[in-house]
Amino acid sequence: MRVVAAMSGGVDSAVAAARLREAGHDVVGVHLALSQSAATLRESARGCCTLEDAGDARRVADRLGIPFYVWDLAERFRTDVVDDFAAEYAAGRTPNPCLRCNERIKFAGLLDKAVALGFDAVATGHYARIVEGPSGRELHRAVDPAKDQSYVLGVLTADQLAHALFPLGESTKSAVRAEAAARGLAVARKPDSYDICFIPDGDTRGWLSRRLGSRPGEIRDGGGAVVGRHEGTYGFTIGQRRNLGLDRGSLDGEPRYVTGIDAATATVTIGTADLLGVDDITGMRARWCGPPPVGSVRVGAQVRAHGEEIPATAVAAGETVHVRLDRRIRGVAPGQSVVMYDGSRVLGSATIASATTAPGAAREEAAREGAGRHTDDGSGTTSDLF
């Protein structure tokens, strides 16, 4: 099989390429140049796609004895991922750029080009599994739950899965690092990148502020009283507790969270924890990893990359899907993605258009079931979104 191995310069993609080469496939390593002004050196463990990463990928390819190329997808990445990210925040939504990158860059731009050049498949270092099912190839969770990345691959279609390979799906991270060291790959101890690759310092609010400029507005409580001011709704996400800039003298001392964002009026609404729970999600732009479900089906719903899977009922209608959770969860924001599972199998995903409370559900359940599940890193974005 002729395979393009997407090589980021990290240990995971290096071992994935090595395994394919050892299995006898005709492997070509490809590093994606996604930044038009890539830094020469990585400043921290955050981010990726630097010139250092490209050099690391090339050295791995030389070690494996496979051809290596750099494909420039920087302009497409800027338009489809970076600009989209800023536009979503400007509209009051909380996007996940990793899903958008997988959808539009790695498994659209890269895969389309690879197939056009006569390759059979694209392989990545994602921790997920491909299983041959009765109706075709299925996407499943990785064996290692701590490293499972099936959530960010929930945007893949059946046609894309037919040309995808994930050689690490049966492995643990520690095993992958040990294998890299045994193979003599210099990236064996290289730290993982995390958060958003095009915001390497991790300051999402600062990046958005520089990109979008000042867009001042008011912070109001549920009764409409002004309790603070802000420089842009893009600095907030549903469920956020820290760095709200509130006039605490007007509050009763109970913690407040962001419960609503209206970018059109530049208004951020805050409230108490009991107002955060939702159990009724409407998703748009649904993408299915196989045949779309027919009628009402039981699923496991996950709304964050490292979030909990919640039992739910889903009903699909065209590009829209309605997901009713069995119990309430907190901090669900428009723009996030809901990924639906059947056991370990990924059924598909949708971008959350709205998240509300179904009539008749007890508020006490939200406080009880949601307690402790939402975290905030103090930067203005939810720490586990990406």
Sequence and secondary structure as in RCSB ss.txt:
>XXXX:A:sequence
MRVVAAMSGGVDSAVAAARLREAGHDVVGVHLALSQSAATLRESARGCCTLEDAGDARRVADRLGIPFYVWDLAE
RFRTDVVDDFAAEYAAGRTPNPCLRCNERIKFAGLLDKAVALGFDAVATGHYARIVEGPSGRELHRAVDPAKDQS
YVLGVLTADQLAHALFPLGESTKSAVRAEAAARGLAVARKPDSYDICFIPDGDTRGWLSRRLGSRPGEIRDGGGA
VVGRHEGTYGFTIGQRRNLGLDRGSLDGEPRYVTGIDAATATVTIGTADLLGVDDITGMRARWCGPPPVGSVRVG
AQVRAHGEEIPATAVAAGETVHVRLDRRIRGVAPGQSVVMYDGSRVLGSATIASATTAPGAAREEAAREGAGRHT
DDGSGTTSDLF
>XXXX:A:secstr
 EEEEE  SSHHHHHHHHHHHHTT EEEEEEEE  TT  SS  SSS    HHHHHHHHHHHHHHT  EEEEE HH
HHIIIIIHHHHHHHHTT    HHHHHIIIIIIIIIHHHHHHTT SEEE   SEEEEEETTEEEEEE S TTT   
GGGTT  HHHHTTEE TTTT  HHHHHHHHHHTT GGGG     S TT TT  HHHHHHHHH    EEEE TTS 
EEEEES GGG  TT  SS  B GGGS SS  EEEEEETTTTEEEEE GGG  EEEEEEEEEEESSS   SEEEEE
EE STT   EEEEEEEETTEEEEEEEEEES   TTSEEEEEETTEEEEEEEEEEEE  TT  HHHHHHHHTT   
B SSSSBTT  
